[in-house]
Amino acid sequence: MIIGNVALDAAIRLTARWVLIVAATVFAFWKTWQDVWRSTTEGTAIGYVFVVPALCICAAIGISLRREGELPIHDRQTDKIVGGIGLLVTLAIQVLLLPRFAEDYQLMHIDVVAAWVFVFSSAVLVFGLRPVCRFWPVWVLALALGPLTYRSLAILLGGQRFHYGLIMVVLASGATAIAVSRSNRRAAVGFACSVTLGSVALYVTIRMFPTAPTFATQLGPALATSIIVGACFYVYKRRGGSLAPFDRPVRRPTTINSGFTFVAVFVVAAALFVTPLPDQNLTPVSPGPSPAAHAGIVVPGGWQELDYTEYSWPRKYFGSTSRLTRQTIRTTEPNPAWDVQNRPRTVQVDTLSVRRPTTLEVYPSHTQYRLQNARVSSKVFVDVGRGVTAEMYTVVDDDLLLTWSNLNFVWVRGPGLTQRVSLITVDNHEPDALFPEPAPSMASNGANSLAVLLRGKTAVSDTEPEYKDREMLETLAREIVEAQQW
């Protein structure tokens, strides 16, 4: 009876401390979880964020089952230093780093990484550094796959739903390997069994339910496989004996917490809660005309189409049904207001067609081009008619000594069809002028992100922009809007 009371007391204390940490994390990052859930319900791949904690719990249970003989040695001063520094790092990420990547917020979601740093720091303060570090494989599992890394890996594999789900299966298999790793051999066998079973389950799920939400293909096969394989190893290990989880009583936490510890966690949580999410300055989504038979736009009068190109690579980034076309158009008659030498002006019209507007939130227009060593101006918003609002900015390439002007607008042309139309000009008005080519841009964007991280937003910003072609692009945009079938 005494042992039972001790075990119950230990369970209550452990549960209470974890409930406080979870409550503080949910409260501190409430705006983040709301945004992630909204994006998940609208079909983006960020929903994997809600799967990772469940996989970490599976791995942590496995480690707990084989922990024994640990001495209750703690250095509370070190715990407070490490935990306090971690909380300050969390604040720095949210207050200083997140605004620097405002336009790429949906793509990078740095605040999700900050949430895991907050959980780790709070756990160090509440439980102590030594007990928390005994679960280091779980923390590696949680922090190894940030949103940007997850998207990049999926794109490298092919960018389809199967590839996003497969990465989660591999991550779940890692959790399984951690949970069953009483030896390296058991870990390898557990990982292999989990990958095999999870891949088959994922394939069957996608084939049987082709319209299932992306979140379902991320959550179901990965989590179910981890639980099933872990349970099989658990039963096999205890065959012929008791299936009781512990062959010892549950121990109480040995760290002594003062009220200051919990106050510090919730004070930082309150500061994070009042910190707003960054203004992404997204292109407004407007109602558009009826869908057309072709993927491009109808060329308005006064312009002639010189070339038409369709690209296949966007399917990896934007989904299997996405299409990207480039129409090269030129004025039929020179306009002195647009060129002092009366040369006909050339404009590239890039039309990206996707299923959902949220996809374009994840990948803003600048991610469609390789803009390494380029400086981008602030945006200006213009009305181009029929309720359509466009954004315009310029891009200065210091290596090529060229300036491109880019005017974009996004409209919804029907259920399952959203388009981003980009009009691009260059300050070199010669017929053979160089335009930025639509291309996969993870590497160049990564270099720009590193520059922003190290040098600030001004490193990639044009602080004195000249919107030279604004009048021409506004006129063309209005003509394009009117030329479509409404």
Salt bridges, closest charged atoms under 4 A:
ASP9 OD2 - ARG13 NE 2.99
ASP9 OD2 - ARG252 NE 3.12
ASP35 OD1 - ARG38 NH2 3.24
ASP35 OD2 - HIS109 NE2 3.41
GLU42 OE1 - ARG38 NH1 3.15
GLU70 OE1 - ARG67 NH2 2.42
GLU70 OE1 - ARG134 NH1 3.40
ASP79 OD2 - ARG76 NH1 2.91
GLU103 OE1 - HIS366 ND1 3.88
ASP104 OD1 - HIS366 NE2 3.03
ASP111 OD1 - HIS109 ND1 3.05
GLU310 OE2 - ARG323 NE 2.75
ASP339 OD1 - ARG343 NH2 3.03
ASP339 OD1 - HIS429 ND1 2.44
ASP350 OD1 - ARG326 NE 2.69
GLU361 OE1 - ARG38 NH2 3.37
GLU391 OE1 - LYS379 NZ 2.89
ASP398 OD2 - ARG375 NE 2.93
ASP427 OD2 - LYS468 NZ 3.91
GLU430 OE2 - ARG343 NH1 2.58
GLU437 OE1 - ARG326 NH1 3.53
ASP462 OD1 - ARG375 NH1 3.50
ASP469 OD2 - ARG345 NH2 3.06
GLU474 OE2 - ARG470 NE 2.66
GLU474 OE1 - ARG478 NH2 3.48
GLU482 OE1 - ARG386 NE 3.30
